[in-house]
Amino acid sequence: EVQLLESGGGLGQPGGSLRISCAASGFTFRDYAMSWVRQAPGKGLEWVSTVTGSGGANIYYADSVKGRFTLSRDSSKNTLSLQMNNLRADDTAVYYCAQDRNSYGSGGIDSWGLGTLVTVSS
Amino acid sequence: DIRMTQSPSSLSASVGDRVTITCRASQGIGNYLAWFQQKPGKAPKSLIYAASRLQNGVPSRFSGSGSGTDFTLTISSLQPEDFATYYCQQYYIFPLTFGGGTNMEIK
């Protein structure tokens, strides 16, 4: 059974940094593209970033986070991480880790984590 | 970026009703279209991918159709557990984009 467990959320300062992670299990992590999707309070879903799998080094970012967020994956630890720098109030959201159906990011999201809340406030 | 437009944004329906939600893409996306269900305070759940393929474990009362720019999600006979918010998403090209959601409420 696929399990995605996010961690690292919490309170961040405007202009500050946070790192959130996703521990994956139940599948061959390196073979699948992985993404972060976020949801601001009372709002809809917003795609944040995707990294391809199977040794591919393709990483894609939403314009709203490009240059501030960095996505990485560690296949030795089955972990996906999102380093969030220069935080803004509109980064406040629940961040969901998601597994794609293939390694290219073109299969659609198959599984979702439970989410971790990031709040940016002074 | 591809814009995904869902309609209606909300709807009221009764148990047993047949309901249809529409999703339109601003340009052709083939069948690279997924539908998700989300209940308050919970993570989204995958329902349909490739426009019409049912996720394992999803009841057969859910169905999807369409290709190109126009897509529909149909629930043939609403059950109490189906009242939720539904989102479409295109994964044809990055940036991936979601529709604004359809909030389904009990009439």
gemmi code that builds the backbone of each chain (N, CA, C; Angstrom):
import gemmi

chains = {
    "A": [
        ("GLU", (0.843, -1.196, 0.000), (0.000, 0.000, 0.000), (0.878, 1.245, 0.000)),
        ("VAL", (0.563, 2.151, -0.891), (1.317, 3.399, -0.967), (1.014, 4.258, 0.250)),
        ("GLN", (2.074, 4.766, 0.874), (1.915, 5.725, 1.972), (2.838, 6.911, 1.720)),
        ("LEU", (2.283, 8.085, 1.891), (3.033, 9.333, 1.756), (2.798, 10.131, 3.022)),
        ("LEU", (3.852, 10.403, 3.768), (3.719, 11.064, 5.057), (4.534, 12.341, 5.070)),
        ("GLU", (3.818, 13.454, 5.066), (4.476, 14.754, 5.075), (4.883, 15.176, 6.486)),
        ("SER", (5.917, 15.973, 6.561), (6.370, 16.512, 7.847), (7.075, 17.841, 7.606)),
        ("GLY", (7.288, 18.582, 8.691), (8.076, 19.802, 8.608), (7.285, 21.074, 8.505)),
        ("GLY", (5.984, 20.974, 8.435), (5.185, 22.184, 8.370), (5.218, 22.936, 9.688)),
        ("GLY", (4.683, 24.131, 9.670), (4.650, 24.941, 10.877), (4.618, 26.405, 10.533)),
        ("LEU", (5.072, 27.208, 11.475), (5.032, 28.662, 11.316), (6.357, 29.173, 10.765)),
        ("GLY", (6.260, 29.947, 9.712), (7.433, 30.577, 9.126), (7.250, 32.076, 9.064)),
        ("GLN", (8.349, 32.798, 9.131), (8.315, 34.257, 9.068), (8.323, 34.731, 7.621)),
        ("PRO", (7.644, 35.820, 7.335), (7.772, 36.407, 5.992), (9.237, 36.682, 5.684)),
        ("GLY", (9.684, 36.223, 4.520), (11.083, 36.351, 4.159), (11.960, 35.233, 4.684)),
        ("GLY", (11.404, 34.387, 5.521), (12.153, 33.287, 6.116), (12.102, 32.014, 5.291)),
        ("SER", (12.515, 30.913, 5.906), (12.620, 29.633, 5.224), (11.977, 28.523, 6.034)),
        ("LEU", (11.497, 27.529, 5.307), (11.004, 26.279, 5.892), (11.340, 25.165, 4.925)),
        ("ARG", (11.480, 23.978, 5.483), (11.695, 22.784, 4.658), (10.661, 21.755, 5.044)),
        ("ILE", (9.925, 21.273, 4.055), (8.969, 20.203, 4.313), (9.416, 18.959, 3.555)),
        ("SER", (9.041, 17.807, 4.118), (9.466, 16.539, 3.546), (8.297, 15.573, 3.436)),
        ("CYS", (8.502, 14.564, 2.602), (7.502, 13.527, 2.393), (8.221, 12.182, 2.397)),
        ("ALA", (7.873, 11.337, 3.350), (8.436, 9.986, 3.422), (7.511, 9.041, 2.676)),
        ("ALA", (8.060, 8.367, 1.673), (7.262, 7.493, 0.812), (7.540, 6.023, 1.109)),
        ("SER", (6.511, 5.223, 1.007), (6.671, 3.774, 1.184), (5.594, 3.047, 0.396)),
        ("GLY", (5.837, 1.762, 0.185), (4.840, 0.938, -0.495), (4.998, 0.878, -1.999)),
        ("PHE", (6.026, 1.521, -2.534), (6.278, 1.483, -3.972), (7.753, 1.785, -4.214)),
        ("THR", (8.218, 1.531, -5.430), (9.613, 1.796, -5.783), (9.764, 3.276, -6.086)),
        ("PHE", (10.161, 4.018, -5.072), (10.140, 5.482, -5.083), (10.842, 6.060, -6.307)),
        ("ARG", (11.998, 5.529, -6.651), (12.803, 6.132, -7.711), (12.123, 6.050, -9.078)),
        ("ASP", (11.125, 5.167, -9.222), (10.506, 4.927, -10.523), (9.345, 5.863, -10.839)),
        ("TYR", (9.006, 6.741, -9.916), (7.818, 7.570, -10.107), (8.130, 9.054, -9.952)),
        ("ALA", (7.484, 9.852, -10.775), (7.521, 11.292, -10.573), (6.742, 11.635, -9.311)),
        ("MET", (7.188, 12.681, -8.625), (6.569, 13.105, -7.373), (6.311, 14.606, -7.430)),
        ("SER", (5.238, 15.014, -6.767), (4.829, 16.420, -6.826), (4.420, 16.939, -5.454)),
        ("TRP", (4.388, 18.267, -5.372), (3.737, 18.968, -4.272), (2.574, 19.764, -4.846)),
        ("VAL", (1.446, 19.666, -4.159), (0.247, 20.436, -4.493), (-0.180, 21.135, -3.206)),
        ("ARG", (-0.573, 22.387, -3.285), (-0.964, 23.095, -2.066), (-2.382, 23.627, -2.154)),
        ("GLN", (-2.909, 23.961, -0.993), (-4.274, 24.473, -0.902), (-4.328, 25.522, 0.190)),
        ("ALA", (-4.485, 26.758, -0.212), (-4.633, 27.850, 0.742), (-5.971, 27.714, 1.464)),
        ("PRO", (-6.077, 28.265, 2.654), (-7.317, 28.132, 3.433), (-8.543, 28.583, 2.651)),
        ("GLY", (-9.516, 27.693, 2.522), (-10.753, 28.011, 1.830), (-10.648, 28.123, 0.320)),
        ("LYS", (-9.505, 27.750, -0.234), (-9.286, 27.890, -1.678), (-9.160, 26.534, -2.349)),
        ("GLY", (-8.935, 26.564, -3.663), (-8.795, 25.341, -4.433), (-7.374, 24.807, -4.435)),
        ("LEU", (-7.175, 23.770, -5.227), (-5.875, 23.118, -5.318), (-4.968, 23.860, -6.293)),
        ("GLU", (-3.688, 23.946, -5.929), (-2.692, 24.611, -6.774), (-1.454, 23.735, -6.863)),
        ("TRP", (-1.086, 23.367, -8.071), (0.151, 22.618, -8.282), (1.351, 23.506, -7.977)),
        ("VAL", (2.358, 22.923, -7.302), (3.542, 23.681, -6.901), (4.785, 23.254, -7.685)),
        ("SER", (5.072, 21.946, -7.699), (6.315, 21.492, -8.307), (6.279, 19.987, -8.535)),
        ("THR", (7.021, 19.520, -9.530), (7.137, 18.098, -9.853), (8.573, 17.761, -10.194)),
        ("VAL", (9.027, 16.596, -9.721), (10.331, 16.060, -10.105), (10.098, 14.698, -10.757)),
        ("THR", (10.754, 14.472, -11.886), (10.598, 13.187, -12.569), (11.380, 12.093, -11.851)),
        ("GLY", (11.106, 10.861, -12.226), (11.729, 9.725, -11.565), (12.697, 8.989, -12.459)),
        ("SER", (13.079, 7.808, -12.021), (13.976, 6.904, -12.756), (15.258, 7.588, -13.175)),
        ("GLY", (15.828, 8.379, -12.271), (17.102, 9.019, -12.549), (17.008, 10.288, -13.346)),
        ("GLY", (15.817, 10.623, -13.792), (15.659, 11.879, -14.525), (15.874, 13.071, -13.627)),
        ("ALA", (16.327, 14.135, -14.197), (16.630, 15.314, -13.382), (15.719, 16.465, -13.716)),
        ("ASN", (14.563, 16.171, -14.298), (13.668, 17.254, -14.674), (12.827, 17.691, -13.488)),
        ("ILE", (12.875, 18.976, -13.216), (12.077, 19.553, -12.140), (11.315, 20.732, -12.715)),
        ("TYR", (10.048, 20.788, -12.369), (9.167, 21.833, -12.859), (8.591, 22.601, -11.669)),
        ("TYR", (8.421, 23.911, -11.853), (7.895, 24.766, -10.792), (6.771, 25.643, -11.319)),
        ("ALA", (5.813, 25.921, -10.443), (4.839, 26.956, -10.734), (5.535, 28.313, -10.706)),
        ("ASP", (5.060, 29.227, -11.529), (5.661, 30.565, -11.561), (5.635, 31.228, -10.184)),
        ("SER", (4.604, 30.931, -9.411), (4.430, 31.581, -8.108), (5.529, 31.206, -7.108)),
        ("VAL", (6.258, 30.117, -7.361), (7.296, 29.683, -6.412), (8.680, 29.613, -7.061)),
        ("LYS", (8.749, 29.789, -8.366), (10.022, 29.667, -9.079), (11.022, 30.665, -8.535)),
        ("GLY", (12.233, 30.197, -8.267), (13.287, 31.044, -7.734), (13.278, 31.134, -6.213)),
        ("ARG", (12.216, 30.646, -5.584), (12.126, 30.679, -4.116), (12.100, 29.279, -3.508)),
        ("PHE", (11.456, 28.345, -4.204), (11.328, 26.975, -3.713), (12.262, 26.069, -4.508)),
        ("THR", (12.796, 25.054, -3.821), (13.650, 24.060, -4.465), (13.166, 22.669, -4.091)),
        ("LEU", (12.870, 21.882, -5.116), (12.392, 20.513, -4.916), (13.551, 19.543, -5.095)),
        ("SER", (13.591, 18.523, -4.251), (14.631, 17.502, -4.388), (14.072, 16.163, -3.934)),
        ("ARG", (14.754, 15.114, -4.385), (14.367, 13.777, -3.969), (15.615, 12.989, -3.615)),
        ("ASP", (15.491, 12.140, -2.598), (16.581, 11.276, -2.173), (16.068, 9.848, -2.258)),
        ("SER", (16.439, 9.160, -3.328), (15.912, 7.811, -3.543), (16.525, 6.801, -2.583)),
        ("SER", (17.640, 7.134, -1.943), (18.220, 6.220, -0.957), (17.410, 6.231, 0.338)),
        ("LYS", (16.684, 7.346, 0.553), (15.868, 7.483, 1.765), (14.376, 7.525, 1.459)),
        ("ASN", (14.024, 7.377, 0.178), (12.616, 7.443, -0.237), (11.936, 8.707, 0.287)),
        ("THR", (12.609, 9.810, 0.094), (12.133, 11.074, 0.639), (12.105, 12.164, -0.423)),
        ("LEU", (11.016, 12.920, -0.399), (10.848, 14.097, -1.258), (10.884, 15.318, -0.349)),
        ("SER", (11.614, 16.342, -0.755), (11.727, 17.530, 0.092), (11.459, 18.795, -0.709)),
        ("LEU", (10.930, 19.784, -0.025), (10.688, 21.093, -0.639), (11.292, 22.152, 0.272)),
        ("GLN", (12.355, 22.782, -0.193), (12.979, 23.883, 0.536), (12.297, 25.162, 0.100)),
        ("MET", (11.688, 25.860, 1.057), (10.923, 27.058, 0.759), (11.644, 28.268, 1.353)),
        ("ASN", (12.135, 29.143, 0.502), (12.846, 30.345, 0.935), (12.031, 31.590, 0.598)),
        ("ASN", (12.425, 32.691, 1.216), (11.758, 33.972, 0.963), (10.234, 33.822, 1.030)),
        ("LEU", (9.779, 33.235, 2.125), (8.361, 32.940, 2.281), (7.517, 34.203, 2.249)),
        ("ARG", (6.311, 34.040, 1.721), (5.339, 35.130, 1.647), (4.050, 34.669, 2.312)),
        ("ALA", (3.233, 35.638, 2.678), (1.971, 35.299, 3.337), (1.108, 34.405, 2.447)),
        ("ASP", (1.169, 34.601, 1.138), (0.326, 33.798, 0.259), (0.891, 32.401, 0.006)),
        ("ASP", (1.976, 32.037, 0.682), (2.441, 30.652, 0.678), (1.738, 29.832, 1.758)),
        ("THR", (0.966, 30.519, 2.597), (0.219, 29.814, 3.637), (-0.760, 28.839, 3.015)),
        ("ALA", (-0.625, 27.562, 3.366), (-1.441, 26.531, 2.726), (-1.153, 25.182, 3.368)),
        ("VAL", (-2.025, 24.237, 3.095), (-1.707, 22.837, 3.340), (-0.962, 22.332, 2.107)),
        ("TYR", (0.174, 21.705, 2.322), (0.995, 21.181, 1.238), (0.848, 19.659, 1.197)),
        ("TYR", (0.417, 19.163, 0.032), (0.228, 17.733, -0.160), (1.338, 17.166, -1.035)),
        ("CYS", (1.862, 16.046, -0.607), (2.785, 15.252, -1.407), (1.957, 14.314, -2.283)),
        ("ALA", (2.356, 14.133, -3.537), (1.562, 13.316, -4.447), (2.457, 12.474, -5.351)),
        ("GLN", (2.018, 11.248, -5.603), (2.735, 10.319, -6.471), (2.070, 10.280, -7.837)),
        ("ASP", (2.873, 10.389, -8.895), (2.355, 10.264, -10.250), (2.283, 8.792, -10.634)),
        ("ARG", (1.594, 8.522, -11.761), (1.458, 7.150, -12.227), (2.662, 6.659, -13.030)),
        ("ASN", (3.529, 7.588, -13.453), (4.707, 7.145, -14.176), (5.900, 8.005, -13.795)),
        ("SER", (7.020, 7.754, -14.406), (8.236, 8.463, -14.016), (8.366, 9.825, -14.684)),
        ("TYR", (7.532, 10.091, -15.674), (7.682, 11.321, -16.457), (6.837, 12.481, -15.946)),
        ("GLY", (5.890, 12.183, -15.065), (4.970, 13.224, -14.621), (3.809, 13.399, -15.568)),
        ("SER", (3.583, 12.437, -16.449), (2.520, 12.526, -17.445), (1.442, 11.480, -17.252)),
        ("GLY", (1.402, 10.903, -16.046), (0.423, 9.859, -15.805), (-0.747, 10.294, -14.938)),
        ("GLY", (-0.641, 11.498, -14.405), (-1.673, 11.946, -13.478), (-1.376, 11.479, -12.060)),
        ("ILE", (-1.906, 12.217, -11.104), (-1.667, 11.879, -9.703), (-2.439, 10.619, -9.333)),
        ("ASP", (-1.717, 9.690, -8.701), (-2.316, 8.430, -8.269), (-2.652, 8.481, -6.778)),
        ("SER", (-1.655, 8.861, -5.964), (-1.840, 8.831, -4.517), (-1.463, 10.169, -3.899)),
        ("TRP", (-2.127, 10.464, -2.787), (-1.920, 11.720, -2.067), (-1.515, 11.433, -0.624)),
        ("GLY", (-0.674, 12.316, -0.061), (-0.430, 12.285, 1.365), (-1.539, 13.008, 2.113)),
        ("LEU", (-1.421, 13.051, 3.427), (-2.433, 13.696, 4.260), (-2.259, 15.209, 4.336)),
        ("GLY", (-1.067, 15.677, 4.013), (-0.822, 17.110, 3.992), (-0.127, 17.614, 5.249)),
        ("THR", (0.576, 18.732, 5.073), (1.206, 19.424, 6.201), (0.939, 20.915, 6.049)),
        ("LEU", (0.568, 21.553, 7.139), (0.174, 22.960, 7.106), (1.392, 23.855, 7.282)),
        ("VAL", (1.535, 24.786, 6.371), (2.555, 25.823, 6.451), (1.847, 27.159, 6.628)),
        ("THR", (2.211, 27.857, 7.680), (1.633, 29.172, 7.959), (2.746, 30.207, 7.947)),
        ("VAL", (2.583, 31.234, 7.144), (3.579, 32.301, 7.066), (2.975, 33.552, 7.681)),
        ("SER", (3.563, 33.938, 8.790), (3.024, 35.087, 9.525), (4.088, 35.616, 10.478)),
        ("SER", (4.028, 36.911, 10.735), (4.941, 37.511, 11.700), (4.302, 37.583, 13.076)),
    ],
    "B": [
        ("ASP", (-0.217, 29.173, -20.138), (-0.741, 28.154, -19.245), (-2.150, 27.737, -19.704)),
        ("ILE", (-2.489, 26.478, -19.471), (-3.823, 25.994, -19.821), (-4.780, 26.303, -18.682)),
        ("ARG", (-5.863, 26.957, -19.028), (-6.871, 27.311, -18.029), (-7.951, 26.248, -18.028)),
        ("MET", (-8.310, 25.778, -16.825), (-9.353, 24.768, -16.670), (-10.567, 25.418, -16.026)),
        ("THR", (-11.693, 25.347, -16.692), (-12.913, 25.989, -16.213), (-13.955, 24.936, -15.888)),
        ("GLN", (-14.334, 24.872, -14.627), (-15.347, 23.926, -14.192), (-16.686, 24.607, -14.056)),
        ("SER", (-17.740, 23.845, -14.347), (-19.087, 24.336, -14.093), (-20.010, 23.179, -13.742)),
        ("PRO", (-20.963, 23.429, -12.827), (-21.099, 24.675, -12.076), (-20.054, 24.755, -10.970)),
        ("SER", (-19.957, 25.907, -10.320), (-19.032, 26.028, -9.194), (-19.646, 25.421, -7.935)),
        ("SER", (-20.964, 25.350, -7.912), (-21.641, 24.664, -6.818), (-22.957, 24.110, -7.329)),
        ("LEU", (-23.426, 23.084, -6.675), (-24.711, 22.528, -7.037), (-25.323, 21.823, -5.836)),
        ("SER", (-26.630, 21.854, -5.788), (-27.393, 21.154, -4.758), (-28.113, 19.989, -5.405)),
        ("ALA", (-28.007, 18.840, -4.789), (-28.624, 17.647, -5.354), (-29.091, 16.730, -4.227)),
        ("SER", (-29.895, 15.774, -4.605), (-30.460, 14.835, -3.629), (-29.869, 13.446, -3.820)),
        ("VAL", (-29.911, 12.681, -2.755), (-29.482, 11.282, -2.848), (-30.306, 10.597, -3.941)),
        ("GLY", (-29.601, 9.867, -4.804), (-30.251, 9.193, -5.911), (-30.228, 9.952, -7.220)),
        ("ASP", (-29.917, 11.243, -7.172), (-29.866, 12.048, -8.395), (-28.693, 11.638, -9.276)),
        ("ARG", (-28.861, 11.898, -10.561), (-27.762, 11.785, -11.514), (-27.214, 13.189, -11.722)),
        ("VAL", (-25.916, 13.376, -11.536), (-25.332, 14.706, -11.661), (-24.144, 14.664, -12.613)),
        ("THR", (-23.950, 15.784, -13.278), (-22.843, 15.917, -14.221), (-22.119, 17.223, -13.965)),
        ("ILE", (-20.805, 17.143, -13.905), (-19.937, 18.310, -13.764), (-19.119, 18.420, -15.045)),
        ("THR", (-18.952, 19.651, -15.509), (-18.237, 19.889, -16.755), (-16.911, 20.584, -16.495)),
        ("CYS", (-15.911, 20.219, -17.274), (-14.600, 20.843, -17.197), (-14.147, 21.153, -18.618)),
        ("ARG", (-13.760, 22.404, -18.846), (-13.318, 22.821, -20.181), (-11.890, 23.331, -20.109)),
        ("ALA", (-11.065, 22.850, -21.007), (-9.682, 23.303, -21.099), (-9.560, 24.409, -22.146)),
        ("SER", (-8.670, 25.350, -21.897), (-8.505, 26.483, -22.808), (-7.804, 26.105, -24.112)),
        ("GLN", (-7.204, 24.923, -24.145), (-6.661, 24.368, -25.379), (-6.708, 22.848, -25.278)),
        ("GLY", (-6.528, 22.171, -26.393), (-6.647, 20.731, -26.400), (-5.627, 20.028, -25.513)),
        ("ILE", (-6.094, 19.041, -24.747), (-5.221, 18.298, -23.840), (-5.334, 16.794, -24.062)),
        ("GLY", (-5.881, 16.388, -25.220), (-6.044, 14.967, -25.452), (-6.951, 14.380, -24.391)),
        ("ASN", (-6.484, 13.314, -23.750), (-7.251, 12.743, -22.633), (-6.484, 12.856, -21.322)),
        ("TYR", (-5.576, 13.832, -21.227), (-4.746, 14.002, -20.033), (-5.507, 14.786, -18.967)),
        ("LEU", (-6.568, 14.179, -18.488), (-7.485, 14.851, -17.585), (-7.814, 13.921, -16.411)),
        ("ALA", (-7.723, 14.468, -15.205), (-8.032, 13.710, -13.996), (-9.113, 14.421, -13.209)),
        ("TRP", (-9.835, 13.620, -12.429), (-10.848, 14.142, -11.505), (-10.499, 13.698, -10.089)),
        ("PHE", (-10.685, 14.618, -9.132), (-10.422, 14.349, -7.728), (-11.624, 14.747, -6.892)),
        ("GLN", (-11.784, 14.043, -5.788), (-12.832, 14.340, -4.814), (-12.155, 14.768, -3.521)),
        ("GLN", (-12.677, 15.803, -2.889), (-12.126, 16.236, -1.616), (-13.242, 16.546, -0.628)),
        ("LYS", (-13.140, 15.979, 0.545), (-14.082, 16.266, 1.623), (-13.424, 17.233, 2.607)),
        ("PRO", (-14.238, 18.000, 3.339), (-13.685, 19.033, 4.221), (-12.644, 18.484, 5.191)),
        ("GLY", (-11.500, 19.141, 5.236), (-10.442, 18.765, 6.157), (-9.656, 17.528, 5.769)),
        ("LYS", (-9.932, 17.002, 4.588), (-9.269, 15.781, 4.142), (-8.431, 16.030, 2.898)),
        ("ALA", (-7.509, 15.099, 2.627), (-6.731, 15.162, 1.401), (-7.605, 14.810, 0.207)),
        ("PRO", (-7.244, 15.310, -0.961), (-7.963, 14.889, -2.166), (-7.817, 13.394, -2.384)),
        ("LYS", (-8.780, 12.862, -3.138), (-8.776, 11.448, -3.485), (-8.887, 11.349, -5.003)),
        ("SER", (-8.074, 10.510, -5.591), (-8.119, 10.337, -7.044), (-9.317, 9.492, -7.427)),
        ("LEU", (-10.085, 9.973, -8.423), (-11.268, 9.250, -8.894), (-11.064, 8.673, -10.293)),
        ("ILE", (-10.637, 9.538, -11.189), (-10.572, 9.201, -12.616), (-9.300, 9.785, -13.203)),
        ("TYR", (-8.672, 9.048, -14.107), (-7.523, 9.544, -14.854), (-7.693, 9.165, -16.326)),
        ("ALA", (-6.876, 9.762, -17.153), (-7.010, 9.568, -18.602), (-8.453, 9.786, -19.054)),
        ("ALA", (-9.074, 10.779, -18.453), (-10.427, 11.247, -18.769), (-11.545, 10.280, -18.414)),
        ("SER", (-11.282, 8.975, -18.528), (-12.391, 8.039, -18.346), (-12.030, 6.771, -17.574)),
        ("ARG", (-10.787, 6.649, -17.129), (-10.364, 5.436, -16.440), (-10.569, 5.587, -14.941)),
        ("LEU", (-11.276, 4.623, -14.375), (-11.624, 4.681, -12.966), (-10.449, 4.219, -12.103)),
        ("GLN", (-10.134, 5.011, -11.092), (-9.116, 4.619, -10.121), (-9.576, 3.350, -9.411)),
        ("ASN", (-8.614, 2.474, -9.086), (-8.958, 1.256, -8.333), (-9.733, 1.603, -7.068)),
        ("GLY", (-10.819, 0.872, -6.859), (-11.584, 1.050, -5.638), (-12.675, 2.101, -5.712)),
        ("VAL", (-12.725, 2.858, -6.795), (-13.755, 3.892, -6.929), (-15.042, 3.238, -7.454)),
        ("PRO", (-16.168, 3.549, -6.836), (-17.434, 2.908, -7.255), (-17.780, 3.187, -8.712)),
        ("SER", (-18.441, 2.241, -9.326), (-18.751, 2.352, -10.759), (-19.819, 3.383, -11.064)),
        ("ARG", (-20.442, 3.965, -10.047), (-21.407, 5.049, -10.313), (-20.694, 6.305, -10.804)),
        ("PHE", (-19.389, 6.374, -10.610), (-18.595, 7.489, -11.133), (-18.129, 7.130, -12.553)),
        ("SER", (-18.236, 8.083, -13.458), (-17.715, 7.886, -14.801), (-17.229, 9.217, -15.357)),
        ("GLY", (-16.282, 9.134, -16.263), (-15.739, 10.317, -16.905), (-15.740, 10.140, -18.406)),
        ("SER", (-15.857, 11.253, -19.097), (-15.823, 11.190, -20.555), (-15.236, 12.478, -21.101)),
        ("GLY", (-14.942, 12.443, -22.399), (-14.456, 13.627, -23.080), (-13.048, 13.469, -23.587)),
        ("SER", (-12.672, 14.388, -24.449), (-11.310, 14.476, -24.959), (-11.149, 15.828, -25.633)),
        ("GLY", (-9.909, 16.237, -25.777), (-9.659, 17.531, -26.402), (-9.816, 18.673, -25.407)),
        ("THR", (-10.965, 19.331, -25.436), (-11.167, 20.464, -24.534), (-12.353, 20.316, -23.592)),
        ("ASP", (-13.250, 19.390, -23.862), (-14.480, 19.289, -23.076), (-14.597, 17.923, -22.406)),
        ("PHE", (-14.831, 17.970, -21.095), (-14.846, 16.770, -20.278), (-16.009, 16.816, -19.296)),
        ("THR", (-16.475, 15.628, -18.896), (-17.532, 15.561, -17.896), (-17.239, 14.465, -16.883)),
        ("LEU", (-17.671, 14.733, -15.657), (-17.709, 13.739, -14.589), (-19.174, 13.521, -14.267)),
        ("THR", (-19.607, 12.268, -14.289), (-20.997, 11.937, -14.002), (-21.054, 10.981, -12.820)),
        ("ILE", (-21.970, 11.269, -11.928), (-22.289, 10.344, -10.836), (-23.707, 9.869, -11.111)),
        ("SER", (-23.861, 8.583, -11.321), (-25.144, 8.080, -11.835), (-26.250, 8.107, -10.794)),
        ("SER", (-25.907, 7.876, -9.543), (-26.900, 7.879, -8.467), (-26.190, 8.313, -7.184)),
        ("LEU", (-26.392, 9.575, -6.833), (-25.660, 10.150, -5.706), (-25.908, 9.390, -4.414)),
        ("GLN", (-24.820, 9.164, -3.707), (-24.886, 8.557, -2.387), (-24.483, 9.590, -1.340)),
        ("PRO", (-24.881, 9.398, -0.092), (-24.568, 10.401, 0.942), (-23.076, 10.711, 1.041)),
        ("GLU", (-22.230, 9.738, 0.801), (-20.780, 9.945, 0.918), (-20.188, 10.696, -0.275)),
        ("ASP", (-21.004, 10.982, -1.289), (-20.495, 11.671, -2.486), (-20.542, 13.193, -2.362)),
        ("PHE", (-21.174, 13.695, -1.304), (-21.242, 15.141, -1.161), (-19.879, 15.651, -0.725)),
        ("ALA", (-19.267, 16.419, -1.623), (-17.871, 16.812, -1.488), (-17.580, 17.869, -2.549)),
        ("THR", (-16.316, 18.270, -2.639), (-15.874, 19.169, -3.707), (-15.082, 18.358, -4.724)),
        ("TYR", (-15.330, 18.628, -5.995), (-14.694, 17.894, -7.073), (-13.832, 18.846, -7.908)),
        ("TYR", (-12.644, 18.369, -8.270), (-11.704, 19.161, -9.064), (-11.284, 18.369, -10.300)),
        ("CYS", (-11.172, 19.074, -11.410), (-10.513, 18.487, -12.575), (-9.094, 19.032, -12.642)),
        ("GLN", (-8.225, 18.321, -13.345), (-6.839, 18.756, -13.515), (-6.319, 18.247, -14.846)),
        ("GLN", (-5.608, 19.124, -15.553), (-4.924, 18.672, -16.767), (-3.475, 18.360, -16.448)),
        ("TYR", (-2.980, 17.260, -17.002), (-1.571, 16.912, -16.847), (-0.939, 16.690, -18.218)),
        ("TYR", (-1.456, 17.420, -19.195), (-0.927, 17.342, -20.566), (0.408, 18.044, -20.671)),
        ("ILE", (0.517, 19.168, -19.934), (1.731, 19.959, -20.030), (1.927, 20.734, -18.738)),
        ("PHE", (3.186, 21.000, -18.385), (3.471, 21.845, -17.241), (3.336, 23.315, -17.637)),
        ("PRO", (2.852, 24.167, -16.751), (2.409, 23.894, -15.385), (1.094, 23.127, -15.343)),
        ("LEU", (1.028, 22.140, -14.468), (-0.219, 21.434, -14.258), (-1.238, 22.416, -13.691)),
        ("THR", (-2.477, 22.290, -14.115), (-3.480, 23.248, -13.665), (-4.776, 22.538, -13.291)),
        ("PHE", (-5.424, 23.093, -12.264), (-6.673, 22.570, -11.742), (-7.828, 23.485, -12.113)),
        ("GLY", (-9.004, 22.892, -12.186), (-10.206, 23.688, -12.246), (-10.490, 24.294, -10.875)),
        ("GLY", (-11.431, 25.214, -10.833), (-11.719, 25.925, -9.597), (-12.513, 25.116, -8.576)),
        ("GLY", (-13.023, 23.972, -8.982), (-13.763, 23.120, -8.063), (-15.265, 23.261, -8.196)),
        ("THR", (-15.963, 22.174, -7.882), (-17.427, 22.148, -7.836), (-17.833, 21.632, -6.471)),
        ("ASN", (-18.499, 22.462, -5.718), (-18.935, 22.094, -4.368), (-20.333, 21.485, -4.451)),
        ("MET", (-20.441, 20.213, -4.121), (-21.713, 19.527, -4.212), (-22.331, 19.418, -2.824)),
        ("GLU", (-23.528, 19.955, -2.687), (-24.205, 19.990, -1.400), (-25.506, 19.218, -1.460)),
        ("ILE", (-25.960, 18.841, -0.288), (-27.228, 18.122, -0.188), (-28.385, 19.107, -0.288)),
        ("LYS", (-29.341, 18.774, -1.147), (-30.527, 19.634, -1.294), (-31.474, 19.383, -0.121)),
    ],
}
model = gemmi.Model(1)
for chain_id, residues in chains.items():
    chain = gemmi.Chain(chain_id)
    for i, (resn, *xyz) in enumerate(residues, 1):
        res = gemmi.Residue()
        res.name, res.seqid = resn, gemmi.SeqId(i, " ")
        for name, pos in zip(("N", "CA", "C"), xyz):
            atom = gemmi.Atom()
            atom.name, atom.element = name, gemmi.Element(name[0])
            atom.pos, atom.b_iso = gemmi.Position(*pos), 0.0
            res.add_atom(atom)
        chain.add_residue(res)
    model.add_chain(chain)
structure = gemmi.Structure()
structure.add_model(model)
structure.setup_entities()
